[in-house]
């Protein structure tokens, strides 16, 4: 055994069962590591991201004012000056609210992947009607998309939502390009999404990874699925100069306070958990991840809130004592519903759940290219500003 392999195995053994002394991330993330004080790498990554990208205070407000002025100036004579994605969730609903407060003229885009909850549909309609925002809905071909999501389940990787996230991004870029709009206003933010292990959710921009999994485990041809390659992404960002603006990073973004504003002013109604506007996301986080992969995604969500000062570690630890999100009876109902929607029997679904666990590292991808580019030339700041 080589020295490096021995050192790696020794570090894994020493860290087994260990939890960060600052947040609640632990060794259920195999890539986690700790410093001498017991603080994990996710906390340090969050701090660096917050330092670079959260732009509150006088300087941040001046930058936001200048940016809004530039967006308006560059969009004169056009129907819209920015594109926003809407899911019915907290972040995207608040972005819709803020863009109107800033005097912008957004076009809202929603991707219907077949898993919208009734509450999500209601929240989107109520929010956009009250704000007077036009909506473009992209309805995915269900049989085609089902085959792609099933490929991810059969590949035995943790995130069946990657195909959704990728096509949302692709549709936003496509609509922006078609409308001649240079700005996509995103609900992505550091304050509530700054902690997320790559092993739990890799592949949003990696078409090579998505296409490869489907080629190996899918059955149908992807004829209408909107996507983009690394080269196409380069075209959107550097040739067409379309910029993704993470608007919430300009604010002292507090989830609880935001929900109160949305409920009061837009008649928005809350969900049981983060991103539970989607039935498959809710089931993924409540059933598939904890039962097959020993992943409780609440740890990442709560750790982000700890790092951003919205929650204490003690409060987060208490939250984690209960089962993830849903009761056993509700999980049973949703398991039957999800299996039937995927055209699977329960036995077939259980067979997929029993497959050996894999990660994106077990399949071809552009991971190392993205990782190198992000580290070497800060490409991430070109993709998302601030």
C-alpha positions, 0 to 999 in steps of 0.5 A: 500500500502506498504512503498516500493511500495509507494516510487517506485510510488512516484519516478516514478511520480517525474521522469515522462518525465525527461531526463538525464542531461549528455546523452539523455536517458529518462523515456521511459526506465521505469527502469531509475533513476537519481542522485542528479545532474540529471545524469542517471544510464546508464551514471554511468554504461557506466563509470564503463564498460569503466573503466574496459573494455576499454584497450587503451594506452601502457598497453592495447597495451601490453595486446593485443600484448600478447593476439595475441601471445597467440592466434597464439601459441595455434592455431599452426597446425590449419586452423584458429586461431579465429572465427569472426562473420560478418554481413556487418555492421561497427563493424564486418567489422572493426574486420575483418580488424583488425584481418588481421592487427594483423596477425591472421587467422580468419574464418568468420561466417555469419548467414543468417536469411532471412533478409539480405539487398543487401548492407549487402551481398555486404559489406560482399563479398567485405570485405572478398574478399579484406582481403582474409578471408574464409567464413562459412554461416549458412542459417536458415530454414526460415519457422522455424525461421519465426515462432519463430520471429512471436512468439516474435511479438505475445508475444508483447515484444520489441525485435524480434531480440533476436532469431537472436542474440541468434542463431548467438552466438550459431553458433559462439560457435558451429563453434569454437568448431568444428574447435578446436578454442579457441577464438571468436573475437567479434565486441561488444564494450563499446564505441558505445554499452555501453548503452542499457536498459534491457527492450528494448533488453533482452534475447540474452543468455536466451534459457529458455525465447526464448523457453518459448515464442515459446512454448506459441505463436509459431506453428512449432517445432524448429528442426534445430534452433541452440541454447544453454542452460545455461548448454551448455554455461557453457560447452563452457566457462568453459570446452571447454575454448572458450573465446569471445574477444571484440577486439574493446575495445583495441582501441580508437574506433571512429565510424566515423573514422572507417567508413572512413577507411572501405570505403577507404580500403575495398570499404565498403558502409554505411547504414542509421542507426546502424545495418541497414544491416538487414531489420528486424532490420531497421524496428524494430527500425524505426516502431515497437519500436517507434510506439508500445513501445514508444522506440526510440533506437537512444537514447541509441545509441546516449547516448553511443556516448556522454559518449564516447566523440564522440558526444555532447549532443546538437548534439544528441538532434538535431539528435533526432528531426527527425523521426527515420531513415526512411521516411513515404513512405519508412516505408509504403513500408517496412511495406508491405514487412515485413507483406508479408514476415511473411505471414501476411495481413496488418490487421493481422500485425496491430492486433499484433501491437495493442496487450497490451505491455509486457516485458520479465518480464512477461514471464519465463526466467533465468533473475534473475540467470544471474543477480545474477551471473553477480553481484556476481562473475563477470561471464560477464568477463568470457563470454567477455574479455576484 
